[in-house]
Amino acid sequence: MSATNRSKLIAKLHVALKKHYKVPPASPSRPLLEHVLYACLLEDCPSELADEGLAKLEQDYFDWNEVRVTTITELSGVLSSLPDANKAATRLKSTLQSIFEEFYSFDLDHLKKENLGKAVAKFEKLPGISPFVLSYIIQHGLGGHSIPIDYSAMVIMLVTGIASQGEASDGRVPGLERAIPKSKGVEFANLLHQPAVALTIDANDKTARALIDSVVKGSSSGLDEWLDSKEAAKKRVAQRKAEEREVAKQEAAAIEEAAPVVAVPAGKKKPIRSAAKATSTTNKPKSKKPAKAAEPIASPKPASKTTDAEVVNESKTTKPKSAKKPVEAVETVEAVDSVETADKKTTDKKTTAKKTAEKKAVKTVAEKTASPKKSAKKSAKKSATTKPTSEVAKPAAKSTSSAASKKSTNRKLTKRKPR
């Protein structure tokens, strides 16, 4: 649509609004923050209900920080008189949160003293502010020229042909501020808000339909077509969601059915733990060759047989009835391993006992060599009393040889000092 035709339609709409509706009284002077919060409640809602909701919030809560901290369900309960209390509560809470994170306070009047472009840029950065709220802040709080248009007002613009489908999806009507001067911007916005909200609440409102037909003939029938298409779109969305849910349920059921087969395959069953497995060093099954290697060990054969039988009996008692042959083979091999480890422990004990006995013998030999003179005198006396002189020489030689051998053993045991 050309700019001239659009401006003509906007002027015609303004005239029709003056005929069918009355201009509401001017809004009272509020702080900038209250303008922001009032715009959050006014979007797609009658002005009387928005005033009532703002008064309830100021009465029920201590300050705006308490409103920011409260939950959306509680806020929607307080704003239950609004047409869509849940959306209004989410807008209000998100706007308060973004303002607090940006300015760390709820006093925004200092933005009025700044340049309009800088103040608008700061509000545009806030994530919770919608285009309607931003335009309302510019018009009422900052003194700029911007006409706020919400979803319900955009329906009228779309039905009358002032805005196309793409422009309506963007939420902007190009050329609106040029067609309506700044002095009449507040009046036009208040007049347009009344029939827009009336159509959202009741699509068969007579005054609102008469207004649309006065601007462009056949607009009411276009409104019916648009409403039908909207309901059809909602049905399609609901049907698609239902199909997605059914597909998800079928997939979950298929996974549950296939889960036992995949989770417990026949070849990957875990071996059952028995009492003999506690002493085994490895979990892998071994061949039966290690059983032959256990024969040269110094343990007696009857003891090993009894231990093998006991271990096998224990493994049979611990093994459940549903166990399969591979599990039995693993358990027998583990039993053999346990027997081997027991035999190794017995041999280690015997070797340690032999070593301790040898050490004791060496100590006794060393103690005997420590007093050779005493032993020599005692032997001489005994030889003198019992044997003749000719036979004394032989024990003396033997004693000297035994002493020499003892010294040699002592030399081997002692450590040499480095030269």
LOKE-993028 format. One record per residue: x, y, z of N, C-alpha, C in turn; residue in one letter. Coordinates in steps of 0.001 Angstrom, whole numbers, padded with zeros to 6 digits, always signed. Layout:
# residues N
XYZXYZXYZA ...
# end
This chain:
# residues 419
+000848-001194+000000+000000+000000+000000+000884+001245+000000M +000475+002226-000761+001226+003480-000841+001042+004291+000433S +001944+005224+000651+001909+006031+001874+000696+006949+001899A +000280+007479+000733-000867+008395+000699-002162+007663+001024T -002349+006501+000441-003562+005734+000746-003594+005323+002220N -002433+004967+002760-002387+004575+004171-002704+005763+005069R -002150+006923+004778-002431+008110+005587-003909+008502+005509S -004531+008330+004329-005966+008620+004204-006799+007678+005062K -006447+006401+005043-007181+005436+005865-006994+005715+007358L -005811+006128+007759-005556+006432+009171-006381+007649+009591I -006447+008687+008729-007266+009868+009041-008749+009511+009109A -009189+008656+008206-010579+008213+008230-010893+007421+009493K -009958+006594+009923-010135+005840+011158-010213+006773+012363L -009421+007816+012359-009443+008772+013476-010799+009469+013573H -011349+009827+012447-012659+010477+012432-013739+009515+012918V -013683+008262+012482-014686+007283+012908-014573+006986+014404A -013372+006990+014939-013197+006772+016369-013835+007896+017184L -013715+009127+016716-014334+010251+017417-015854+010163+017399K -016418+009608+016321-017871+009489+016231-018414+008403+017154K -017760+007283+017250-018303+006126+017959-017858+006063+019424H -016778+006709+019801-016264+006623+021170-015943+008015+021703Y -015898+008077+023010-015587+009329+023690-014127+009340+024117K -013582+010521+024159-012184+010663+024580-012114+010501+026091V -011310+009594+026608-011220+009409+028064-010466+010567+028707P -010632+010723+029995-009884+011798+030677-008382+011533+030631P -007645+012603+030763-006182+012487+030703-005674+011668+031884A -004642+010902+031618-004055+010068+032678-003347+010950+033695S -003393+010591+034968-002742+011417+035990-001225+011365+035846P -000594+012366+036401+000871+012412+036358+001430+011364+037319S +002292+010529+036805+002889+009439+037575+004408+009489+037431R +005109+008836+038344+006546+008639+038116+006783+007759+036895P +007984+007803+036379+008298+007061+035166+008148+005553+035373L +008505+005071+036548+008380+003635+036809+006916+003205+036793L +006032+004004+037346+004614+003653+037350+004027+003673+035943E +004523+004554+035088+004095+004520+033687+004482+003189+033037H +005661+002720+033364+006125+001442+032806+005237+000290+033272V +004956+000247+034571+004157-000845+035116+002704-000770+034656L +002179+000450+034535+000806+000601+034043+000693+000141+032590Y +001705+000391+031785+001691-000073+030400+001718-001591+030337A +002429-002246+031274+002436-003714+031311+001049-004280+031585C +000259-003577+032397-001095-004032+032698-002094-003606+031628L -001838-002500+030944-002793-001954+029975-002785-002711+028654L -001742-003424+028345-001649-004117+027055-002749-005171+026931E -003589-005021+025893-004719-005925+025616-005683-006004+026798D -005890-004891+027476-006752-004862+028658-007441-003504+028734C -008688-003437+029169-009350-002137+029346-008637-001269+030379P -008728+000027+030190-008022+000957+031084-008582+000903+032504S -009892+000663+032672-010468+000595+034024-009885-000582+034809E -009762-001727+034163-009191-002890+034846-007705-002709+035118L -007008-002016+034227-005591-001743+034463-005407-000825+035663A -006243+000180+035788-006179+001062+036962-006452+000285+038245D -007425-000605+038190-007749-001409+039367-006600-002339+039748E -005971-002959+038761-004847-003848+039049-003668-003119+039648G -003346-001916+039139-002239-001146+039699-002529-000720+041134L -003774-000356+041416-004141+000026+042785-004023-001166+043732A -004385-002369+043291-004251-003567+044128-002793-003862+044446K -001944-003710+043458-000524-003978+043690+000058-002990+044700L -000312-001719+044582+000195-000729+045533-000362-000954+046932E -001541-001517+047041-002163-001741+048337-001674-003022+049003Q -001495-004097+048232-001163-005402+048813+000320-005575+049098D +001182-004851+048428+002627-005041+048576+003267-003785+049173Y +004355-004031+049878+005039-002931+050566+005733-001999+049583F +006478-002574+048623+007160-001781+047599+007268-002631+046337D +007875-002040+045290+007963-002733+044002+009003-003849+044031W +009928-003771+044962+010890-004866+045083+010198-006140+045574N +009222-005992+046452+008456-007152+046899+007643-007737+045750E +007139-006887+044870+006418-007382+043689+007374-008136+042774V +008591-007658+042668+009586-008324+041810+009926-009710+042327R +009915-009878+043644+010317-011153+044246+009180-012178+044234V +007944-011735+044192+006814-012661+044265+006730-013535+043017T +006017-014631+043135+005873-015570+042021+004801-015081+041055T +004843-015655+039846+003870-015272+038814+002475-015749+039194I +002365-016905+039825+001048-017414+040227+000391-016493+041254T +001178-015987+042178+000621-015074+043173+000207-013755+042528E +001028-013251+041616+000676-012005+040935-000560-012177+040062L -000663-013311+039387-001849-013547+038568-003101-013674+039429S -002959-014157+040668-004101-014184+041573-004538-012791+041994G -003554-011911+042208-003900-010526+042546-004532-009819+041357V -004061-010111+040136-004558-009471+038915-005597-010341+038214L -006396-011043+038979-007369-011961+038386-008468-011257+037595S -008705-009969+037831-009749-009243+037105-009365-008941+035656S -008091-009043+035319-007631-008749+033959-008030-009883+033011L -008187-009603+031714-008567-010675+030767-007561-011823+030709P -006267-011496+030672-005212-012528+030669-004237-012179+031788D -004566-012637+032996-003779-012260+034170-002387-012868+034147A -002246-014057+033578-000940-014726+033570+000068-013955+032716N -000352-013529+031526+000548-012755+030663+000907-011419+031288K -000080-010767+031888+000196-009474+032532+001179-009638+033689A +001024-010715+034482+001938-010956+035600+003354-011238+035114A +003492-012025+034052+004833-012302+033519+005484-011039+032961T +004725-010204+032259+005278-008941+031757+005733-008050+032900R +004906-007953+033924+005227-007084+035053+006472-007559+035782L +006536-008834+036070+007681-009379+036812+008974-009278+036013K +008931-009631+034720+010144-009564+033900+010616-008136+033708S +009688-007186+033598+010067-005775+033452+010729-005262+034716T +010155-005582+035878+010768-005158+037137+012148-005777+037328L +012305-007028+036961+013602-007695+037099+014646-007061+036194Q +014284-006769+034952+015242-006165+034022+015603-004739+034454S +014646-003989+034985+014940-002630+035468+015885-002687+036663I +015650-003622+037563+016523-003736+038730+017936-004150+038337F +018058-005057+037399+019389-005484+036968+020129-004398+036202E +019400-003511+035538+020038-002454+034756+020391-001238+035604E +019478-000804+036486+019669+000447+037229+019912+000223+038719F +019703-000984+039242+019886-001308+040664+019019-000437+041580Y +017925+000081+041068+016959+000864+041844+015688+000972+041019S +014636+001468+041659+013360+001642+040986+013005+003116+040808F +013976+003967+040859+013783+005401+040618+014337+005719+039234D +013428+005965+038275+013819+006204+036882+013560+007633+036428L +013244+008526+037341+012919+009898+036942+014133+010653+036408D +015329+010204+036735+016515+010885+036212+016644+010713+034702H +015943+009710+034123+016007+009526+032671+015221+010600+031914L +014300+011267+032594+013560+012350+031945+014470+013537+031606K +015506+013727+032404+016421+014846+032170+017412+014563+031048K +017599+013330+030712+018545+012972+029662+017932+013188+028277E +018765+013002+027271+018293+013095+025897+017305+011966+025615N +016297+012250+024755+015268+011260+024478+015843+010017+023812L +016788+010187+022900+017380+009043+022214+018136+008135+023164G +018901+008714+024099+019650+007903+025065+018713+007145+025997K +017654+007821+026458+016708+007161+027363+015985+006015+026651A +015585+006253+025392+014903+005193+024632+015835+004021+024391V +017116+004312+024114+018088+003231+023894+018264+002383+025152A +018232+003006+026323+018349+002235+027565+017144+001330+027779K +015950+001827+027451+014763+000999+027603+014704-000110+026548F +015231+000152+025373+015233-000886+024329+016124-002059+024699E +017171-001808+025499+018067-002885+025907+017411-003853+026889K +016412-003380+027608+015791-004229+028629+015032-005369+027968L +015237-006621+028402+014644-007772+027702+013148-007931+027918P +012584-007462+029042+011193-007759+029339+010195-006759+028802G +010645-005735+028074+009752-004672+027630+009281-004970+026212I +007960-004928+026006+007353-005167+024695+007288-003864+023897S +007023-003936+022582+006908-002693+021784+005792-001774+022263P +004669-002341+022721+003582-001506+023234+004034-000730+024474F +004722-001416+025397+005192-000766+026620+006215+000315+026285V +007094+000053+025339+008101+001044+024960+007451+002285+024349L +006480+002085+023476+005795+003238+022876+005018+004028+023923S +004400+003338+024885+003670+004035+025941+004628+004852+026807Y +005811+004313+027110+006793+005057+027904+007241+006311+027154I +007481+006171+025866+007923+007332+025078+006835+008404+025040I +005576+007985+024891+004488+008948+024755+004123+009616+026078Q +004004+008821+027149+003505+009368+028421+004620+009700+029403H +005706+008945+029399+006742+009179+030390+007845+010108+029950G +008274+009988+028683+009412+010775+028190+008990+011947+027310L +007709+012054+026984+007230+013194+026192+007564+013115+024723G +007761+011932+024184+008044+011780+022761+006780+011468+021972G +006965+011262+020675+005825+010994+019795+005929+009550+019296H +005122+008679+019911+005050+007282+019524+003689+006758+019960S +002943+006180+019032+001587+005704+019311+001665+004224+019666I +001295+003847+020898+001368+002422+021291+000250+001621+020650P +000620+000489+020050-000334-000416+019392-000040-001824+019890I -001026-002428+020514-000893-003791+021008-001496-004770+020009D -001624-006023+020425-002131-007065+019526-003566-006789+019081Y -004419-006391+020011-005823-006137+019679-005964-004955+018726S -005173-003908+018899-005231-002765+017978-004686-003140+016602A -003704-004027+016568-003152-004458+015293-004169-005268+014490M -005108-005921+015164-006168-006645+014455-007029-005660+013661V -007363-004533+014261-008154-003522+013545-007374-002977+012363I -006081-002723+012555-005256-002226+011449-005174-003255+010328M -005130-004528+010670-005035-005580+009664-006359-005759+008923L -007471-005690+009644-008786-005905+009027-009158-004734+008112V -008846-003531+008520-009164-002355+007694-008200-002168+006531T -007115-002907+006493-006170-002794+005388-005097-001755+005589G -004998-001166+006759-003951-000167+007011-002586-000845+007120I -002551-002024+007649-001297-002772+007794-001435-004124+007109A -000345-004580+006546-000320-005887+005895-000013-006973+006933S -000016-008219+006470+000243-009344+007374+001673-009313+007906Q +002640-008999+007048+004026-008930+007500+004265-007796+008475G +003661-006653+008216+003805-005512+009129+003122-005794+010465E +002004-006484+010415+001319-006830+011665+002142-007810+012495A +002822-008736+011838+003677-009674+012577+004864-008968+013220S +005374-007909+012580+006467-007123+013173+005995-006230+014303D +004696-005905+014374+004163-005057+015436+004337-003581+015189G +004560-003190+013949+004753-001774+013614+003860-001407+012432R +003346-000194+012474+002561+000344+011356+003354+001509+010788V +003979+001343+009653+004792+002446+009111+003916+003632+008700P +004397+004834+008980+003681+006061+008611+002591+006466+009574G +002426+005781+010690+001359+006135+011629+001662+007447+012345L +002906+007651+012787+003266+008881+013487+003264+010095+012551E +003459+009880+011250+003396+011012+010314+001954+011399+010014R +001063+010384+009971-000343+010684+009681-001045+011324+010876A -000659+010952+012086-001246+011508+013301-000216+012438+013933I -000538+013716+014103+000448+014634+014708+000639+014341+016199P +001709+014926+016747+002052+014672+018151+000982+015210+019094K +000351+016316+018754-000678+016905+019629-001910+016014+019752S -002166+015166+018761-003327+014280+018782-002946+012816+018971K -001694+012553+019303-001244+011174+019450-001861+010470+020644G -001939+011166+021803-002519+010562+023003-004002+010301+022797V -004699+011234+022158-006123+011066+021901-006389+009885+020971E -005617+009785+019899-005809+008690+018950-005532+007342+019605F -004488+007259+020422-004139+005990+021074-005225+005552+022050A -005783+006504+022821-006833+006148+023775-008128+005734+023074N -008463+006420+021972-009673+006061+021234-009530+004700+020542L -008357+004422+019978-008147+003149+019293-008127+001972+020266L -007672+002214+021488-007564+001130+022465-008938+000598+022877H -009958+001441+022865-011294+001027+023330-011938-000023+022418Q -012107+000209+021099-012712-000846+020270-011822-002086+020124P -010510-001891+020178-009607-003039+020043-009803-004022+021191A -009862-003496+022421-010061-004358+023586-011465-004949+023582V -012445-004188+023115-013821-004696+023061-013925-005886+022119A -013209-005859+021006-013253-006990+020072-012529-008220+020617L -011486-008035+021375-010795-009185+021971-011650-009861+023030T -012389-009054+023798-013263-009637+024819-014503-010262+024185I -015147-009546+023230-016354-010025+022559-016212-009708+021073D -016067-010751+020268-015877-010519+018829-017129-010020+018138A -018284-010085+018777-019540-009639+018178-019984-008270+018706N -019050-007483+019191-019396-006151+019685-019904-005272+018529D -021093-004672+018698-021745-003960+017597-021050-002642+017285K -020685-001891+018293-020059-000588+018052-018699-000740+017380T -017946-001739+017810-016637-001957+017210-016768-002410+015757A -017738-003271+015459-017951-003710+014082-018467-002566+013206R -019319-001705+013768-019787-000536+013005-018634+000407+012698A -017714+000548+013641-016533+001384+013406-015695+000840+012253L -015469-000465+012230-014649-001064+011172-015311-000913+009811I -016642-001119+009763-017353-001007+008478-017395+000426+007979D -017390+001406+008896-017380+002801+008472-016052+003200+007844S -014983+002559+008244-013674+002861+007643-013559+002191+006283V -013794+000903+006218-013739+000132+004975-014926-000819+004988V -015711-000807+003912-016879-001668+003841-016442-003135+003738K -017174-003981+004464-016867-005410+004467-015760-005800+005429G -015347-004872+006301-014285-005203+007254-014759-006192+008300S -016056-006149+008661-016576-007084+009660-016522-008529+009150S -016850-008710+007840-016734-010058+007264-015273-010501+007206S -014373-009586+006931-012951-009915+006975-012501-010293+008373G -013113-009626+009377-012804-009992+010763-013264-011415+011067L -014446-011792+010563-014927-013161+010777-014008-014187+010124D -013565-013883+008905-012637-014799+008231-011331-014931+009006E -010868-013814+009520-009614-013850+010285-009784-014671+011557W -010917-014513+012235-011169-015284+013449-011274-016778+013144L -011939-017113+012011-012042-018525+011626-010669-019123+011338D -009854-018349+010621-008494-018843+010336-007676-018996+011607S -007906-018112+012564-007198-018212+013839-007594-019473+014598K -008909-019765+014627-009369-020974+015296-008858-022234+014590E -008837-022193+013263-008309-023343+012517-006826-023545+012807A -006096-022433+012904-004673-022542+013231-004468-023124+014624A -005316-022725+015570-005209-023285+016921-005491-024782+016920K -006493-025185+016141-006809-026613+016055-005646-027397+015447K -005034-026816+014406-003891-027501+013782-002735-027656+014770R -002505-026592+015533-001423-026659+016522-001724-027717+017581V -002983-027741+018049-003358-028740+019051-003259-030157+018495A -003669-030341+017229-003572-031665+016607-002122-032094+016444Q -001267-031165+016043+000145-031502+015890+000775-031884+017223R +000415-031163+018266+000952-031506+019587+000455-032875+020046K -000825-033163+019755-001354-034484+020130-000647-035598+019365A -000383-035382+018083+000346-036380+017300+001760-036578+017839E +002407-035495+018199+003757-035614+018756+003743-036400+020067E +002717-036167+020872+002623-036926+022120+002412-038414+021862R +001550-038740+020892+001316-040146+020574+002579-040817+020040E +003303-040105+019188+004552-040666+018661+005549-040894+019789V +005616-039944+020724+006531-040108+021862+006143-041304+022719A +004829-041497+022915+004378-042649+023697+004717-043959+023005K +004502-044006+021675+004826-045222+020936+006311-045542+020996Q +007140-044525+020862+008588-044743+020952+008984-045240+022334E +008371-044656+023366+008682-045113+024723+008255-046558+024934A +007074-046923+024392+006619-048310+024527+007527-049277+023776A +007991-048867+022579+008895-049722+021820+010225-049907+022542A +010707-048840+023167+011962-048936+023907+011806-049853+025113I +010663-049774+025792+010432-050639+026944+010338-052110+026548E +009704-052367+025403+009611-053755+024943+010972-054319+024551E +011789-053502+023909+013104-053975+023469+014153-053906+024558A +013858-053299+025685+014848-053108+026739+015352-054416+027328A +014495-055436+027695+015035-056661+028280+015949-057437+027343P +015645-057429+026023+016470-058164+025061+017819-057499+024907V +017837-056178+024877+019090-055448+024676+019908-055410+025943V +019245-055270+027091+019957-055082+028341+020623-056361+028828A +020005-057533+028601+020551-058788+029120+020690-059783+027982V +021699-059628+027094+021914-060625+026050+022447-061922+026638P +022264-063030+025865+022616-064356+026382+024115-064511+026573A +024925-063897+025682+026367-064100+025757+027075-063178+026714G +026399-062205+027298+027054-061214+028142+026562-061249+029574K +026180-062411+030071+025754-062516+031449+026964-062461+032370K +026811-061772+033464+027910-061629+034403+028037-062899+035235K +029273-063393+035528+029433-064574+036382+029011-064292+037805P +028422-065309+038435+027936-065146+039802+029114-065240+040751I +029177-064342+041698+030276-064310+042654+030071-065387+043715R +031110-066147+043988+031063-067168+045016+032097-066858+046088S +032140-067724+047129+033090-067494+048221+034519-067690+047762A +034737-068594+046751+036099-068834+046264+036613-067669+045460A +035691-066820+044879+036139-065718+044024+036786-064611+044826K +036561-064575+046144+037134-063518+046965+038642-063576+046989A +039249-064782+046847+040695-064926+046867+041320-064951+045492T +040501-064962+044416+041063-065027+043067+041647-063686+042686S +042674-063690+041868+043358-062463+041466+042783-061872+040208T +042230-062697+039316+041681-062197+038052+040278-062726+037871T +039465-061970+037053+038099-062381+036748+037994-063154+035446N +039076-063205+034678+039011-063876+033384+039086-065379+033577K +038323-066136+032810+038423-067604+032916+039743-068109+032361P +040304-069133+033013+041581-069699+032606+041379-071144+032185K +042389-071662+031472+042357-073072+031080+042707-073943+032281S +042566-075265+032113+042790-076177+033225+044245-076592+033397K +045207-075959+032666+046625-076285+032795+047198-075918+034147K +046826-074775+034767+047415-074470+036074+047176-075535+037118P +046188-076408+036968+045961-077476+037960+047136-078463+037989A +047788-078754+036825+048959-079635+036788+050169-078997+037433K +050304-077662+037315+051466-076981+037888+051434-077010+039406A +050312-077302+040012+050217-077314+041467+050725-078609+042086A +051152-079631+041301+051569-080922+041849+052908-080870+042584E +053975-080181+042082+055252-080211+042805+055270-079441+044096P +054186-078784+044467+054193-078018+045713+054229-078995+046880I +054845-078552+047994+055141-079444+049116+053947-079774+049975A +052737-079322+049607+051563-079631+050425+051125-081063+050160S +050588-081758+051154+050165-083164+050970+048951-083256+050079P +048858-084396+049333+047781-084570+048365+046408-084693+049006K +046259-085376+050097+044900-085476+050656+044322-084128+051016P +045179-083198+051550+044672-081871+051940+044180-081122+050724A +044951-081158+049590+044533-080431+048390+043227-080988+047856S +043056-082345+047912+041810-082915+047415+040632-082458+048242K +040822-082447+049541+039694-082032+050393+039354-080572+050137T +040364-079726+049953+040075-078293+049719+039365-078114+048395T +039796-078863+047353+039119-078763+046060+037658-079151+046196D +037410-080228+046911+036020-080679+047063+035207-079663+047821A +035815-079091+048885+035069-078093+049658+034754-076873+048829E +035732-076421+048051+035509-075224+047234+034435-075470+046202V +034482-076672+045585+033467-077003+044583+032097-077068+045218V +032023-077650+046448+030733-077701+047145+030216-076309+047457N +031136-075445+047915+030710-074069+048213+030214-073367+046959E +030931-073543+045850+030495-072897+044603+029147-073435+044154S +028887-074773+044401+027593-075324+044014+026473-074768+044873K +026766-074570+046145+025717-074040+047025+025397-072596+046713T +026429-071800+046398+026197-070377+046102+025640-070174+044719T +025859-071114+043791+025406-070931+042407+023904-071141+042335K +023141-070183+041701+021702-070385+041543+021403-071441+040505P +020135-071905+040473+019724-072963+039578+019721-072507+038133K +019483-071197+037911+019401-070685+036542+020743-070425+035906S +021871-070733+036620+023197-070485+036062+023467-071449+034932A +024293-071009+033985+024591-071812+032813+025985-072407+032899K +026349-073255+031923+027619-073980+031947+028835-073061+031952K +028862-071975+031180+030048-071114+031244+030316-070587+032628P +029286-070336+033399+029475-069838+034755+030108-070900+035623V +029704-072201+035464+030285-073281+036253+031761-073450+035948E +032113-073341+034663+033528-073472+034305+034352-072379+034947A +033812-071179+034951+034540-070059+035576+034722-070297+037048V +033678-070828+037717+033770-071049+039151+034781-072144+039495E +034856-073219+038681+035833-074278+038957+037251-073768+038795T +037454-072969+037757+038801-072408+037543+039170-071490+038687V +038188-070711+039153+038469-069813+040274+038775-070619+041532E +038110-071774+041702+038393-072618+042862+039824-073141+042806A +040266-073580+041616+041649-074051+041447+042634-072953+041783V +042326-071743+041327+043210-070601+041635+043306-070389+043134D +042169-070515+043826+042194-070315+045276+043055-071380+045957S +042992-072646+045438+043818-073725+046018+045295-073424+045797V +045625-072977+044604+047034-072646+044324+047536-071556+045250E +046720-070549+045456+047153-069466+046341+047334-069975+047767T +046463-070910+048220+046611-071471+049576+047904-072270+049700A +048232-073075+048642+049488-073848+048664+050696-072940+048688D +050601-071861+047910+051734-070910+047905+051944-070305+049280K +050843-070034+049980+050979-069451+051314+051662-070441+052265K +051327-071735+052177+051939-072735+053065+053433-072874+052790T +053818-072889+051485+055244-072980+051152+056004-071760+051633T +055373-070582+051509+056042-069369+051989+056264-069436+053485D +055284-069982+054236+055454-070099+055681+056600-071038+056012K +056737-072183+055276+057829-073135+055561+059188-072513+055284K +059308-071778+054173+060608-071154+053857+060987-070127+054904T +060014-069373+055377+060324-068379+056418+060746-069081+057712T +060110-070225+058033+060503-070970+059250+061933-071501+059134A +062322-072014+057930+063697-072507+057728+064706-071387+057899K +064372-070202+057330+065315-069075+057432+065520-068661+058879K +064450-068612+059645+064594-068239+061064+065415-069277+061829T +065237-070566+061496+066030-071611+062176+067512-071469+061851A +067838-071200+060596+069244-071006+060212+069861-069819+060925E +069075-068745+061055+069616-067569+061746+069912-067880+063199K +069024-068667+063851+069262-069032+065251+070520-069884+065375K +070737-070820+064430+071942-071661+064478+073198-070830+064334A +073145-069865+063426+074325-069002+063235+074618-068217+064488V +073550-067758+065190+073777-066987+066419+074431-067858+067483K +073995-069088+067584+074587-069987+068601+076056-070263+068300T +076367-070437+067001+077779-070658+066616+078623-069457+066968V +078075-068294+066748+078833-067070+067056+079059-066962+068543A +078062-067315+069349+078230-067230+070804+079306-068240+071278E +079348-069415+070647+080356-070399+071050+081756-069932+070708K +081937-069302+069543+083272-068822+069142+083718-067641+069957T +082765-066945+070612+083139-065766+071396+084000-066157+072594A +083902-067373+073115+084718-067803+074286+085476-069090+073930S +086503-069000+073072+087238-070227+072705+088171-070736+073792P +088684-069839+074618+089650-070241+075648+088997-071140+076691K +087778-070720+077106+087094-071498+078134+086792-072911+077633K +086366-072970+076401+086039-074289+075854+087288-075152+075712S +088427-074515+075361+089690-075283+075219+090144-075844+076565A +090062-075024+077650+090484-075492+078986+089613-076655+079445K +088284-076496+079237+087391-077562+079683+087688-078866+078941K +087979-078768+077661+088265-079980+076884+089590-080611+077319S +090575-079737+077672+091887-080268+078111+091757-081037+079416A +090955-080470+080337+090780-081146+081622+090094-082498+081438K +089048-082487+080578+088335-083741+080383+089233-084792+079736K +090096-084386+078810+090990-085335+078139+092046-085883+079090S +092490-084989+080018+093517-085419+080982+092972-086468+081944A +091813-086331+082319+091230-087249+083285+090807-088569+082655T +090358-088551+081436+089784-089753+080837+090713-090460+079881T +091499-089694+079070+092303-090297+078001+093779-090094+078249K +094673-090924+077614+096118-090741+077737+096593-089583+076900P +097926-089296+077062+098533-088138+076402+098625-088352+074908T +098753-089564+074514+098890-089820+073069+097613-089524+072309S +096531-089666+073019+095259-089442+072328+094760-088005+072454E +095445-087147+073174+095002-085752+073359+095185-084962+072096V +096163-085284+071279+096496-084482+070082+095348-084484+069086A +094649-085603+068977+093580-085670+067970+092423-084730+068272K +091894-084679+069517+090803-083720+069765+091243-082285+069626P +092491-082003+069951+092986-080626+069803+092952-080237+068346A +093378-081133+067503+093366-080819+066059+091947-080620+065577A +091049-081490+066084+089655-081337+065674+089073-080016+066139K +089434-079625+067378+088898-078364+067902+089407-077192+067100S +090697-077239+066730+091245-076128+065938+090563-076054+064581T +090329-077242+064011+089663-077227+062691+088229-076714+062797S +087531-077125+063888+086154-076625+064060+086141-075130+064310S +087159-074647+065069+087232-073191+065329+087491-072448+064037A +088377-072995+063195+088668-072334+061913+087418-072279+061032A +086651-073401+061036+085428-073399+060211+084417-072396+060737S +084315-072289+062108+083393-071307+062688+083802-069894+062347K +085145-069621+062370+085612-068276+062005+085289-067968+060564K +085449-068975+059721+085138-068727+058299+083662-068409+058107S +082820-069108+058864+081381-068796+058744+081085-067408+059259T +081774-067014+060363+081572-065652+060875+082035-064611+059889N +083137-064896+059194+083607-063934+058193+082604-063769+057061R +081971-064838+056682+080982-064729+055605+079768-063921+056039K +079374-064064+057306+078167-063366+057748+078412-061879+057940L +079635-061522+058405+079912-060098+058653+080109-059364+057342T +079751-058090+057371+079918-057229+056185+081301-056607+056184K +081891-056550+054992+083203-055925+054858+083069-054421+054779R +083993-053760+055452+084016-052307+055380+084735-051884+054103K +084296-050793+053538+084989-050340+052304+086380-049834+052610P +087356-050159+051715+088739-049734+051903+088929-048264+051563R 
# end
